[in-house]
Amino acid sequence: MTNRTPVTKAIALPIRPDIRPMSASDLGDVLSIEQRCFPRPWTRGMFEAELRNPLSSAFIARLESNGRQVIAGYGIFWVVFGEAHILNLAVSPDFRRMGLSRALLEFSIIEMKRKTASEVFLEVRRSNKAARALYKKFGFKESFERANYYGDEDAIVMTREI
Ligand SMILES: CC(C)(COP(=O)(O)OP(=O)(O)OC[C@H]1O[C@@H](n2cnc3c(N)ncnc32)[C@H](O)[C@@H]1OP(=O)(O)O)[C@@H](O)C(=O)NCCC(=O)NCCS
């Protein structure tokens, strides 16, 4: 990643993950979470392309588990002409419902603001109740649908002002 974001701690959350820029050495752990999280997971090449893309911010959240820091989740977004787009957000099944995606989203919104974005959007699978609930809780509105966006399912496009 060329536009590295500063290391930042999440605030006012039940857990305090260490959130930092994703690097190539994280990709083994990131890919194993990705494969457990999505029916059509991103490939290593897709993550590598994001790390090279100057418009992209990719970051990981680490937590202490059994005495060592492990990657528990990650997020990737772009900011283009004042508009942010969340491309990926995932939390390992081992660390769900602990507020980690909230921490990742809070971190993202702060970074998007810093990069002068004024709105953010994302696509989510219609069947992904957990993610839709998460984003709604975070102030996103369901704006419109993209038919067959995933090849096997429609996407709901959710938007929020920043
Ligand atoms: C969706 C996902 C990121 C949520 O991560 P998480 O760290 O477990 O979420 P949090 O603990 O921060 O939950 C925040 C809020 O989101 C909502 N939420 C999260 N998981 C939920 C679930 N399984 N069912 C319903 N609501 C859920 C709740 O409102 C929750 O608040 P609460 O715990 O106070 O009720 C995680 O389930 C995941 O990685 N899923 C697979 C990948 C994915 O779908 N990514 C999003 C692609 S658009």
The ligand as a Gaussian input file, in Angstrom:
#p B3LYP/6-31G(d) Opt

LIG

0 1
 C      -20.649000      -8.898000       9.308000
 C      -19.383000      -9.034000      10.198000
 C      -18.274000      -8.190000       9.614000
 C      -19.737000      -8.538000      11.608000
 O      -18.542000      -8.570000      12.395000
 P      -18.564000      -8.596000      13.993000
 O      -17.218000      -8.145000      14.462000
 O      -19.044000      -9.893000      14.478000
 O      -19.653000      -7.471000      14.322000
 P      -19.780000      -6.624000      15.683000
 O      -19.507000      -7.505000      16.848000
 O      -18.946000      -5.391000      15.562000
 O      -21.325000      -6.250000      15.662000
 C      -21.792000      -4.911000      15.535000
 C      -23.285000      -4.975000      15.267000
 O      -23.533000      -5.572000      13.989000
 C      -24.742000      -6.353000      14.049000
 N      -24.428000      -7.773000      13.850000
 C      -23.206000      -8.332000      13.782000
 N      -23.307000      -9.665000      13.559000
 C      -24.636000      -9.936000      13.499000
 C      -25.394000     -11.131000      13.305000
 N      -24.783000     -12.324000      13.127000
 N      -26.730000     -11.044000      13.286000
 C      -27.354000      -9.859000      13.459000
 N      -26.702000      -8.687000      13.681000
 C      -25.361000      -8.726000      13.686000
 C      -25.315000      -6.132000      15.441000
 O      -26.163000      -4.991000      15.382000
 C      -24.051000      -5.832000      16.234000
 O      -24.291000      -5.108000      17.413000
 P      -24.592000      -5.930000      18.785000
 O      -23.546000      -6.994000      18.909000
 O      -24.491000      -4.857000      19.832000
 O      -25.966000      -6.512000      18.618000
 C      -18.948000     -10.519000      10.319000
 O      -20.060000     -11.306000      10.640000
 C      -18.295000     -11.058000       9.057000
 O      -17.094000     -10.935000       8.867000
 N      -19.108000     -11.698000       8.205000
 C      -18.583000     -12.312000       6.955000
 C      -18.018000     -11.276000       6.021000
 C      -19.045000     -10.224000       5.665000
 O      -20.223000     -10.488000       5.508000
 N      -18.566000      -8.973000       5.530000
 C      -19.388000      -7.854000       5.111000
 C      -19.419000      -7.820000       3.621000
 S      -20.435000      -6.473000       3.048000

